[in-house]
Amino acid sequence: MAEAQKRLSPSTLKRRQRFHPKRDVRPAVLAKANRLVIWVAAFIGLAFLTVIITQAMLG
């Protein structure tokens, strides 16, 4: 029993970081920001493709 407690001591195991409401950003806010970043990246990619296709058709 003593060996099992030695193996599971807090110093050897990494402590799982818990959500701290006053210190951390809320997970919902992070998810919303991630969605916004994906939308912006998709929009920029589509605009880039549109410019390339337009130039290929005109030139």
C-alpha positions as CSV (number, residue, x, y, z in Angstrom):
1,M,0.0,0.0,0.0
2,A,2.8,2.4,0.8
3,E,4.4,1.8,-2.6
4,A,1.1,2.6,-4.4
5,Q,0.9,5.9,-2.5
6,K,4.6,6.7,-3.4
7,R,3.8,6.2,-7.1
8,L,0.8,8.4,-7.1
9,S,2.4,11.2,-5.1
10,P,1.4,14.7,-6.3
11,S,5.0,15.6,-7.1
12,T,5.3,12.9,-9.8
13,L,1.8,13.3,-11.3
14,K,1.0,16.5,-13.2
15,R,-1.9,18.3,-11.7
16,R,-4.7,18.8,-14.0
17,Q,-5.3,22.6,-14.4
18,R,-8.7,23.5,-13.3
19,F,-10.8,26.4,-14.7
20,H,-10.4,29.4,-12.4
21,P,-13.3,31.8,-13.1
22,K,-11.5,35.0,-12.0
23,R,-8.1,34.2,-13.6
24,D,-8.9,32.3,-16.8
25,V,-10.9,33.1,-19.9
26,R,-14.2,31.2,-20.0
27,P,-14.2,28.1,-22.3
28,A,-17.2,29.4,-24.1
29,V,-15.4,32.6,-24.9
30,L,-12.4,30.6,-26.3
31,A,-14.7,28.5,-28.4
32,K,-16.4,31.6,-29.8
33,A,-13.0,33.1,-30.6
34,N,-11.8,29.9,-32.3
35,R,-14.9,29.9,-34.5
36,L,-14.3,33.5,-35.4
37,V,-10.7,32.8,-36.4
38,I,-11.8,29.9,-38.6
39,W,-14.5,32.1,-40.3
40,V,-12.0,34.9,-40.9
41,A,-9.4,32.4,-42.3
42,A,-12.0,30.8,-44.6
43,F,-13.1,34.3,-45.8
44,I,-9.5,35.3,-46.6
45,G,-8.9,32.0,-48.4
46,L,-12.0,32.4,-50.5
47,A,-11.1,36.0,-51.3
48,F,-7.6,34.9,-52.4
49,L,-9.0,32.2,-54.6
50,T,-11.5,34.6,-56.1
51,V,-8.8,37.1,-57.0
52,I,-6.6,34.3,-58.6
53,I,-9.6,32.9,-60.6
54,T,-10.6,36.4,-61.8
55,Q,-7.0,37.2,-62.9
56,A,-6.8,33.9,-64.8
57,M,-10.1,34.5,-66.6
58,L,-9.1,38.1,-67.5
59,G,-5.5,37.6,-68.4
